[in-house]
Amino acid sequence: MRNRSQESEVRRQKFISCRATVRRPSLFVFLLLALSLSPFPSSPLFAQQSSNLHQWGAVTLFHGLPSDRVRAIAQDRHGAMWFGTDAGLARYDGRRVQRIGGDAVASRRVFALQFDEDGETLWVGTDAGAYVTRAAGGEFRSVTETAGKSVTAIATVKGERGQTLMTTGEGMLFDCRLRDDGGADVRVIADDTTLGANAKDGQSLELTSVVAIGESYLVGTRGRGLLSVEGGVVREVTSRPRAFFVEAITQDERGRVWLGAQTASGDSGLFASKSIRERWDKASDESVAGGSSAGEESAAQSQLQPFVKVHGGSTGTIAALALDESGDLWAGTDGAGVIRYRDGRRLERLTFANTAGGLRSDRISAVFVDREGVVWFGTDRGVCRYDSRALKVEQVSADAQSNFVRTLFRARSGRLLAGSNKGLFARDETSAMWRAVGALGNKRIYAMVEDGDGTLLVGTSGGLFVGLDSPRVKATDDQTDAADVEESKDEIDSNRNESSETGASETGSNEVEAEVKKAPAREPAVSGDVRAVALFRGGTFIAVYGRGVERVERRAGELRRTLVWPKDERDAGGRKVVSLHVATDRLWIGTADSGAFFFDGMMVRGEPALEKLKGAAVWAMSGAGDTDNEGSAGDRLWLATGRGLYAYRTREQSLVEVAPGVDARYVISAGVDDSTNSQAWCATAGAGLLKVSIDERFGAMVARLDGERGLPSQNAFALLPLGEGNGADGALLIGTSRGVGRYEPGLTSPALMATRVTGAGAHTVDDLARGLRLAYPQNSLVVDVAATGTRTFPEQFQYGFLLLDDAANVVRRKLAHDASFELENLPPGKYRVEARGYTADLLASSPLSFSIEVERAPFPWATAALSLLLVAALVAIVWGAAQNRRLARTAGALAEVNRQLGAARLQLAHETESERRRIARDLHDATLSDLRRLMLMSDDLPSTGAKEGAGNSQRDVAPAIFRGEIESISEEIRRICEDLSPSALENVGLAAALEWALSECGARLLPAESQFTYQFTCDENLEERLRFTRAEQMQLYRIVQEAVSNICRHAAATRVALSVSATEKNDLLLTLEDDGRGFNPQNKKARAGRGLANIKARASIIDAEVSWKERRGGGVIFTLRKAAKIFADGNSAENGGAHGLNV
């Protein structure tokens, strides 16, 4: 059972996973419930380790699947997963689920999916026929011959490019071959006529599965069992007992054929070809023994291998079969979960119950193993993902201190040993359980090594133990041989002091009585706190903390110890030795605070480049021709220190900081990858497990395996590779403060593809294959890529980008989790971009490369011509500047002349008005006075009668008539005087004068029957807001007088309206509107008269704007607009206020 802290950790990780699922739906898998807590197996062959939350994941309707009922699964060459559901087809690239197929397969029930060998052409079997697309995700073309039929299975024929077999629920077997145009040539291999109807009900025989074996085809049916079709001949393949309803068929690499059939829930539904009998042991052979009798087989049938049932537990109906890389068979059942077989033996069984919901349903309809070994299950509750090689946890002991693993060792016999804070444990491979080695009691184990005789040497906190023969290590049973004894307080205090002295990170130490194994007491061969043991040049060397490095040798049957280093008191800091490492001709020594040294057999020396490590504990070293690790290569020495992980090149004597800031506790060299990059695994205290690589192109690369990926603790102290490549191509054991983790690194490189190209021009991803050409002046580009892998989350991928010039020199490089590469401000030339994606295990993808050409600016013919023009222009500019200066002077003079001319015009108008006033005054004062005198004189004339002596033709003028004529002349002269000098302007103001001009002109110029009605409107306080000079008022009056006169003479209007107002900008707005005949102001004939010219001339004198426009319904609208100057004191600008007229 797990302790409470571990259960809390599982719950915490589960909560984090749930949050990550909601926050980042682009995760490649969505983590489910915590797995089963049982640490030990029920199977006698293999143990089921402590459940790992990260082994399982799911993609469901919630994540975007068209339906939770998934019947088919496939994977394309880019690593994307394809799911066939009851509501259509979906594609999952690890980031999102996308519905595929358009109207063709959007709402179809998809029963089968199959990619061809190149991973490009996808065949889809639905309830309405088959479809094919040449490029995955492109246009789906219907296979016409299958239209309307339920295509239940699709299988490719190995070695035949583009050839597939299809079965239908209507009893037909098709041979389809892809054409170059994307269509398919279809041939019917068998139908109801050749296969026969279902004997049970006489209907068409339903075909469920098919596989090609040589020249024959094996077809699974529901009703007639397994059929063999070859050369048009159909035969039944017998099995014992007879399986009439076959659901799935597959063939392994050794040619064995496996069948999944319908059966009762308590029986086995797995059958295998009888040719595998001799590979099973006797017990298994007896369980599957038996075959068809001679009476049951015809002569033709005897050539076929009969099938036998594979016993070993009930399975119920097996609906799907799939094989992984190792040859293990995965069987999906209809109600009993998933069962894994190896060589016909049941290996494990996965159900909804024992995976705590990791397997979402026990009803499995599809099983698929992807190229990374991850198994996908199609269920009636979505797709489940199971990574059998993900990190698993094994509990060494229920006691926390015994579960604190400090060292791991594999003996030559293959036995695995784990040294913990409280004793030594050996793994029983039969039960997959760790059992305590009682001989060492509760000693703290630091190091283990075998000498040439196979004798196990164990370095502990209580000394060096010799003579434990590792193949015969006796393990005690935790359940039967354990007894409670007390651990002395002195030892507890000693452990506490040691932890403080060395800086070791230890957890789970409670100062309480501890349970240890009761075993016969053994005395150490060498006393002291032995931290490391090494075999160097035929001798045994041990690191004793507080004493130094000693050599142990047997003389006269006794072990003798000799101090090697330090012998001088000046090297007293070297007494705190914590690690030893043998590398070719050197024994490397790591200390707690003095750095690293090496012993060459004669003396101990240091390297100048390693001076940087002083003050940091060197916990472990690896590489540089490591004699213990076959995977190490080159001269690079890895050093795990309290300040981080370092790499030291012994030839170049250079030290590189690879993973700074971590407390590195153990390191093993993982050799080099395909690109000759040095790699290593590093266990840390607080940061989990690190995979590091020194890339020649990008420098140090680091990937982390920690609690988020299933490591039981962030504190790791030991590593043990189980494969030949030190964890590079095999399992890796990780000793942590909470047990042992077993991790199998990935072996498959990710797929990398470009997803988007962004630039100033229009570019597509397809353009990369042909190379990009950036026309001048474009010199920038952004390229987005995406890596795909089923064992690495999208956010865990790292991306490396290189920009190379035409000489292959690196212009720019980038290494980050960001999948975008920005190319900015590139000089003209040819470039090449190389991109790589790296998994969580630092496996590199194949390089994605493309070329870019940034075009140079074309020869500047236009520039040259423009330069010449520029020179000419400069000359012209100089000349023009001189001319402009002259013109400016002329313009200034002209402006002054115009100003003077305007002033003269205004003065002339003023003088004209003055002259008019003088004439009017003279007429009024002289002429009218004379007429008045003449009128008075006429009163003295005789009234009437003829003159004396005159003839009858001559008569005297009557005085009254004469007087009337004089008065008429006087009135006319008064009118002329009023016209010459309107008295209304001086007496009543501008507004009243304008109204008087409107009324007087109509009454004077028109007969009574033709006179018009008028309307006059004026803003209140207008005359207080607007101030005009006397000359301006006179011109305004004359303009209105002329406009009204035009109306009287030409318009024949019946209604005239005059409006005078001030705008928001305090401009004078005068509008005169009539309903007469009107005229078009644009007509040249209308403009030929003097009336309009006079109005425009007067308006220009006072800087006013006038306009005419036709009135809707007849007539003309005359508008005058003039800006007025406003003075707070009420005086005009022109006359300084002295002569201003207050209107």
WOQUI-V47729 format. One record per helix or strand. SS is the DSSP state (~ for helix, > for strand). FROM is the first residue (numbers start at 1). TO is the last residue. If there is no record, write none. Layout:
ss=SS from=FROM to=TO
ss=SS from=FROM to=TO
//
This chain:
ss=~ from=4 to=23
ss=> from=30 to=30
ss=> from=50 to=50
ss=~ from=53 to=55
ss=> from=56 to=59
ss=~ from=61 to=63
ss=> from=70 to=75
ss=> from=81 to=85
ss=> from=88 to=92
ss=> from=97 to=100
ss=~ from=102 to=105
ss=> from=110 to=115
ss=> from=122 to=126
ss=> from=129 to=133
ss=> from=141 to=143
ss=~ from=144 to=146
ss=> from=151 to=156
ss=> from=163 to=168
ss=> from=173 to=178
ss=> from=184 to=190
ss=~ from=192 to=195
ss=> from=206 to=213
ss=> from=216 to=222
ss=> from=226 to=230
ss=> from=233 to=237
ss=> from=239 to=240
ss=> from=245 to=251
ss=> from=257 to=261
ss=> from=270 to=273
ss=~ from=274 to=279
ss=~ from=282 to=288
ss=~ from=301 to=303
ss=> from=307 to=309
ss=> from=318 to=323
ss=> from=329 to=334
ss=> from=338 to=342
ss=> from=345 to=350
ss=> from=363 to=369
ss=> from=375 to=379
ss=> from=382 to=386
ss=> from=392 to=394
ss=> from=405 to=410
ss=> from=416 to=420
ss=> from=423 to=428
ss=> from=433 to=437
ss=~ from=438 to=440
ss=> from=445 to=450
ss=> from=455 to=460
ss=> from=463 to=469
ss=~ from=470 to=472
ss=> from=476 to=476
ss=> from=482 to=482
ss=~ from=489 to=502
ss=> from=517 to=517
ss=> from=526 to=526
ss=> from=530 to=536
ss=> from=539 to=544
ss=> from=548 to=555
ss=> from=558 to=565
ss=~ from=569 to=575
ss=> from=577 to=583
ss=> from=586 to=591
ss=> from=596 to=599
ss=> from=604 to=605
ss=~ from=608 to=613
ss=> from=618 to=623
ss=> from=626 to=626
ss=> from=636 to=641
ss=> from=644 to=649
ss=> from=654 to=660
ss=> from=664 to=672
ss=> from=678 to=685
ss=> from=689 to=695
ss=> from=699 to=705
ss=~ from=707 to=709
ss=> from=715 to=721
ss=> from=731 to=736
ss=> from=739 to=744
ss=> from=751 to=759
ss=~ from=767 to=770
ss=> from=772 to=774
ss=> from=781 to=788
ss=~ from=794 to=796
ss=> from=798 to=805
ss=> from=810 to=816
ss=> from=820 to=823
ss=> from=829 to=838
ss=> from=844 to=844
ss=> from=848 to=854
ss=~ from=861 to=938
ss=~ from=959 to=980
ss=~ from=983 to=987
ss=~ from=990 to=1005
ss=~ from=1008 to=1010
ss=> from=1013 to=1018
ss=~ from=1022 to=1025
ss=> from=1027 to=1027
ss=~ from=1030 to=1051
ss=> from=1055 to=1062
ss=> from=1067 to=1074
ss=~ from=1086 to=1088
ss=~ from=1090 to=1101
ss=> from=1105 to=1110
ss=> from=1116 to=1123
ss=> from=1125 to=1125
//
